[in-house]
Each structure stands twice: as structure tokens, then as C-alpha cells.
Amino acid sequence: MEHQNIKGEKVPSLGLGTYRLTGEDCVGAVSLALSMGYRHLDTAQMYGNEAEVGRGIGDSGVDRGEIFLTTKVWPSDFARDKVISKTRESLKKLHTKYVDLLLMHWPGDGVPLGETLGAMRELQEEGGVRHVGVSNFSPSLAQEASEHVDVFCNQVEYHVYRGQDALLDQARALDYLLIAYRPLSRGGVEGDATLHEIGEAHDKTAAQVALRWLVQQEKVAAIPKATGEEHLRANLDVFDFELSNEEMVRVSSLSR
Ligand SMILES: NC(=O)c1ccc[n+]([C@@H]2O[C@H](COP(=O)([O-])OP(=O)(O)OC[C@H]3O[C@@H](n4cnc5c(N)ncnc54)[C@H](OP(=O)(O)O)[C@@H]3O)[C@@H](O)[C@H]2O)c1
């Protein structure tokens, strides 16, 4: 596993996304992923699976301290008291004393940004949250957030068909992690001829090339969601090859 260095901390470049993973499938996927070497997990209050993610962590036997765990607050809960009560609930469900990263899931409307981020900072001060970040924020909104908190991350849709040049520049300038969600374009990269051709040269699949292209970029991590053993293993197996500069540019040119 490779890491990205953010504000002096090493964060695993590849994590497991858990949107739409529920029930025993979720418990099983989380536990299996951790047993394979995943050390970064992404959930959200809105996914309704925090208890299952927590059980998966417990079942795996992997030490909590080795795992980078993210959850997110939904915009309807952006008022101060709600942020605090909902996140305390998350900690109970996840069976943990802290999350490594707490995100605003989407930009809100109504509640001032400073109120929501202030509540997240309070949680940080009491030790329930290590880092605070945002998700689906434009560069200007992320800049505004950085006036209230030390933004650790902006989690956005980023994959070979969707460029994020402005946010990448900002991530490097502000030293935050750009977490690429939907990194496989929901499985849509599988049949891509260019990715397939590049993959053949490295004995990798199109999906593995799509992930490698992300994690090879400075300040970028990816959180593919996968259910079964085959996909979980394939997605983790992207740290034993490197794309050349020319291949990186070729993949970048796929974004429409
Ligand atoms: N912050 C936000 O607003 C936001 C929004 C969307 C997503 N997210 C996060 O990002 C995570 C990932 O995004 P996503 O779930 O939308 O899409 P994704 O990770 O791009 O794609 C998941 C799909 O790809 C399939 N897949 C996984 N590994 C594969 C492989 N090696 N080869 C071929 N297909 C493969 C999965 O199938 P199987 O399940 O059958 O393995 C699933 O159907 C989410 O789970 C969530 O944690 C965040």
C-alpha cells in the first residue's frame, strides 16, 4: 500500500467505499478487505451502514489504530447541535472512540458554513474526530471552508472521464487530500479500449489502470467500492506497477 502525505500524516492511498453496501454483505466486505490489507474505509451517516462497518472492523481483528476511517454528515443535519449528536451516534454505531475524518457530505444551504465547521471543530477538540473536511465542494467553497478549519480533505467525483484540474491545484496549494469517489466510474471503465491497451502492457485490467492513474497523482486517494473477493483484491493490487508519464497523459486525455 502506498500513502499520501497530508499535513505531515500518512494516509493510505486506496480505501474501500461502502455506499450501497448494506447488511451482512457490508460486514463481510469490510472484514475481508481489512484481512487483505485495506487500511482505509469510507462510510457516511446517510449510507445507513455504520453499524455494519463497525462490525466488519471488529470481525477483522485489525487494530483500530491501523485504520483510517471516514464518515460524513448529511446536509439536513448541519446545525451545530445536530452535527454533534449525529456524529456521537456514528461513533457508537462504528464502535469507536474517534473517526479519522469527518466530512460535510455536500455543500448545504441555510446553515452558515462557519456553524457546521465550528461544530466539527468542537468534536475535534473533544477527541471524537481527528480531522475535518468537506465533500463535493467547488474550489471557491473549499477556500471559504479553509477560513474556518484546517481542511484535511475534499472528497469529489474524480475518475478518468471526469477531470478535476482546479481542485488538484488547490489540494497541492492547501495540502489537503483529494479523495476520488466513484473512481471506477461505477464500473464503467471496464470496457475502455485505451485503459485495456495500457493495462495489457503491465498485465493489469482496465479498472486497475484507472485506479493506478489516480493513486499515482500527488495528494490523491481513491475509494473504489467492491463487494466480492475478486474485485476487492484486484483494486488493492495496483501498487506493483507504475504508469509512465506518457501513459498518465494518455489516460488524462480520456476525460470529457
Ligand atoms: N461523497 C460523496 O458524495 C460520494 C458519492 C458517491 C460515492 N462516494 C463514495 O465513493 C465510493 C465509490 O463510488 P461508487 O460506489 O459510486 O463507484 P465505484 O467505486 O466507481 O464503482 C463501484 C462499482 O464498480 C464495481 N467494481 C469494483 N471493483 C471492480 C473491478 N476491479 N473491476 C470491475 N468492476 C469493479 C463494483 O461492483 P461490486 O460491488 O460487485 O464489486 C460496483 O458496481 C462509494 O462507495 C462511497 O463510499 C461518495
The ligand as an SDF file (V2000), in Angstrom:
LIG
                    3D

 48 52  0  0  0  0  0  0  0  0999 V2000
  -19.0520   11.9260   -1.1200 N   0  0  0  0  0  0  0  0  0  0  0  0
  -19.9970   11.5780   -1.9720 C   0  0  0  0  0  0  0  0  0  0  0  0
  -20.9430   12.3440   -2.2680 O   0  0  0  0  0  0  0  0  0  0  0  0
  -19.9340   10.2330   -2.6310 C   0  0  0  0  0  0  0  0  0  0  0  0
  -20.7440    9.9530   -3.7380 C   0  0  0  0  0  0  0  0  0  0  0  0
  -20.6250    8.6950   -4.3410 C   0  0  0  0  0  0  0  0  0  0  0  0
  -19.7300    7.7680   -3.8260 C   0  0  0  0  0  0  0  0  0  0  0  0
  -18.9780    8.0560   -2.7200 N   0  0  0  0  0  0  0  0  0  0  0  0
  -18.0260    7.0590   -2.1330 C   0  0  0  0  0  0  0  0  0  0  0  0
  -17.2080    6.5230   -3.1630 O   0  0  0  0  0  0  0  0  0  0  0  0
  -17.3230    5.1040   -3.1700 C   0  0  0  0  0  0  0  0  0  0  0  0
  -17.1010    4.5600   -4.5540 C   0  0  0  0  0  0  0  0  0  0  0  0
  -18.0110    5.1010   -5.5040 O   0  0  0  0  0  0  0  0  0  0  0  0
  -19.1570    4.2330   -6.2000 P   0  0  0  0  0  0  0  0  0  0  0  0
  -19.5300    3.1030   -5.3180 O   0  0  0  0  0  0  0  0  0  0  0  0
  -20.2150    5.1860   -6.6060 O   0  0  0  0  0  0  0  0  0  0  0  0
  -18.4830    3.7480   -7.5660 O   0  0  0  0  0  0  0  0  0  0  0  0
  -17.1390    2.9550   -7.9970 P   0  0  0  0  0  0  0  0  0  0  0  0
  -16.3140    2.6200   -6.8230 O   0  0  0  0  0  0  0  0  0  0  0  0
  -16.5320    3.7420   -9.0940 O   0  0  0  0  0  0  0  0  0  0  0  0
  -17.7270    1.6420   -8.6590 O   0  0  0  0  0  0  0  0  0  0  0  0
  -18.3070    0.6070   -7.9040 C   0  0  0  0  0  0  0  0  0  0  0  0
  -18.7940   -0.4410   -8.9010 C   0  0  0  0  0  0  0  0  0  0  0  0
  -17.6690   -0.9900   -9.6140 O   0  0  0  0  0  0  0  0  0  0  0  0
  -17.6410   -2.3950   -9.4390 C   0  0  0  0  0  0  0  0  0  0  0  0
  -16.2330   -2.8210   -9.3060 N   0  0  0  0  0  0  0  0  0  0  0  0
  -15.4590   -2.7600   -8.2010 C   0  0  0  0  0  0  0  0  0  0  0  0
  -14.2160   -3.2040   -8.4550 N   0  0  0  0  0  0  0  0  0  0  0  0
  -14.1830   -3.5720   -9.7630 C   0  0  0  0  0  0  0  0  0  0  0  0
  -13.1830   -4.1060  -10.6110 C   0  0  0  0  0  0  0  0  0  0  0  0
  -11.9440   -4.3410  -10.1510 N   0  0  0  0  0  0  0  0  0  0  0  0
  -13.5000   -4.3560  -11.9000 N   0  0  0  0  0  0  0  0  0  0  0  0
  -14.7440   -4.1010  -12.3690 C   0  0  0  0  0  0  0  0  0  0  0  0
  -15.7420   -3.5870  -11.6110 N   0  0  0  0  0  0  0  0  0  0  0  0
  -15.4640   -3.3230  -10.3190 C   0  0  0  0  0  0  0  0  0  0  0  0
  -18.4330   -2.6810   -8.1790 C   0  0  0  0  0  0  0  0  0  0  0  0
  -19.0050   -3.9610   -8.2530 O   0  0  0  0  0  0  0  0  0  0  0  0
  -19.1050   -4.9570   -6.9610 P   0  0  0  0  0  0  0  0  0  0  0  0
  -19.7180   -4.1730   -5.8390 O   0  0  0  0  0  0  0  0  0  0  0  0
  -19.9460   -6.0620   -7.4770 O   0  0  0  0  0  0  0  0  0  0  0  0
  -17.7090   -5.4010   -6.6350 O   0  0  0  0  0  0  0  0  0  0  0  0
  -19.5070   -1.5880   -8.2430 C   0  0  0  0  0  0  0  0  0  0  0  0
  -20.5590   -1.9600   -9.0990 O   0  0  0  0  0  0  0  0  0  0  0  0
  -18.7240    4.8830   -2.6090 C   0  0  0  0  0  0  0  0  0  0  0  0
  -18.9190    3.5570   -2.1960 O   0  0  0  0  0  0  0  0  0  0  0  0
  -18.7440    5.8840   -1.4960 C   0  0  0  0  0  0  0  0  0  0  0  0
  -18.0270    5.3850   -0.3700 O   0  0  0  0  0  0  0  0  0  0  0  0
  -19.0460    9.2830   -2.1320 C   0  0  0  0  0  0  0  0  0  0  0  0
  1  2  1  0
  2  3  2  0
  2  4  1  0
  4  5  1  0
  4 48  2  0
  5  6  2  0
  6  7  1  0
  7  8  2  0
  8  9  1  0
  8 48  1  0
  9 10  1  0
  9 46  1  0
 10 11  1  0
 11 12  1  0
 11 44  1  0
 12 13  1  0
 13 14  1  0
 14 15  2  0
 14 16  1  0
 14 17  1  0
 17 18  1  0
 18 19  2  0
 18 20  1  0
 18 21  1  0
 21 22  1  0
 22 23  1  0
 23 24  1  0
 23 42  1  0
 24 25  1  0
 25 26  1  0
 25 36  1  0
 26 27  1  0
 26 35  1  0
 27 28  2  0
 28 29  1  0
 29 30  1  0
 29 35  2  0
 30 31  1  0
 30 32  2  0
 32 33  1  0
 33 34  2  0
 34 35  1  0
 36 37  1  0
 36 42  1  0
 37 38  1  0
 38 39  2  0
 38 40  1  0
 38 41  1  0
 42 43  1  0
 44 45  1  0
 44 46  1  0
 46 47  1  0
M  CHG  2   8   1  16  -1
M  END
$$$$
